[in-house]
Amino acid sequence: MTPVPKKKVRTRPKVKGSKSASSSEAASPLDADSADDDLHALLARRVRDARARRFMTRKQLAEQSGISMAYLARVEGGTSNISLGLLKKLAHALSMPIASFLSADEPASADLALIVAFLKRQPIDKLAQIRRRLFEGRDARRIALIGIRGVGKSTLGPKLAQRLKVPFVELNDEIEKEANLNASEILSLYGQRRYRMIERGCLERIAVDHPQVVLATGGGIVAEAGTYQLLLTSFFTIWLTAKPDAMFERVLAQHDARIASEHMRVEAINNITRTLEARKQFYELAHASYDTTGREVDRIIGDLVELLPDTSSPDEIPPHVSAWDPSA
């Protein structure tokens, strides 16, 4: 039998000093300057921070984005080569512009991020009128309590409203009435994006319908730049905070095992701490802050009243003030 000649396989000549294909793929020009410029690490950090601000578990993000938990773990670990399609799903689930995941520029401050997000949504012919409109009716006694679950918003809000003789409104209740569904059903059926749209609409309605009101908000409202901007410009905003272990105990007393249970104490307190850290720069934009740890309700109400501006004064709302006293 005549032997079959072997086919010659053409190979590319090696270039002196060149890297292999695998190494050149791993080190693209985008991340060659430094580890801080690595797009994978940047994306991982942005996704983790966005999830923490919304107090979302990885499982919840997986359900709302349609991306598996295993793949999300790779994204948050900086080891995935995510496609544009999956990045779009992440952006939709987190209610964020897709560009914000990969923008090399870090926001200069929370103030700038909120202002830019607000202005981007405005038509050109409206920009000249915005500043005047933002402060119409600023002397109205509209008060908003912000902070994560367990700081006492729902307990203190009605009592503060009673002291001031104004209505009390729970924003989460208004959202559920608007959708005719409870919050978990809204998130399950329509996702985070739709929930935040309903939240924005309800806040706008409350600001118009109630010149005097005490409003208790959901903790995640600060993660939505446009909605939070509206809150800050329409309400005197007080950030209620507390030590993480105190917040855990309060939620535990509500008998909601989904949020806190004794066997997961350490994990829950760690989650609270991470969420506080992720949202801190936004909470600090509030007009005032108050630490409720270890204080009686009557004392807190009295202190909150003292924090409120004099609505008869023509002066602007004062800069941030704090009623936190570590020695108390």
Helices and strands as residue ranges (DSSP letters): H 21-26, G 29-31, G 35-37, H 39-53, H 58-65, H 69-77, H 84-94, G 98-101, H 110-120, G 124-126, H 127-134, E 142-146, H 153-164, E 168-170, H 171-179, H 183-209, E 213-216, G 219-223, H 225-234, E 236-241, H 244-253, G 262-264, H 265-283, E 288-291, H 297-307, E 321-322
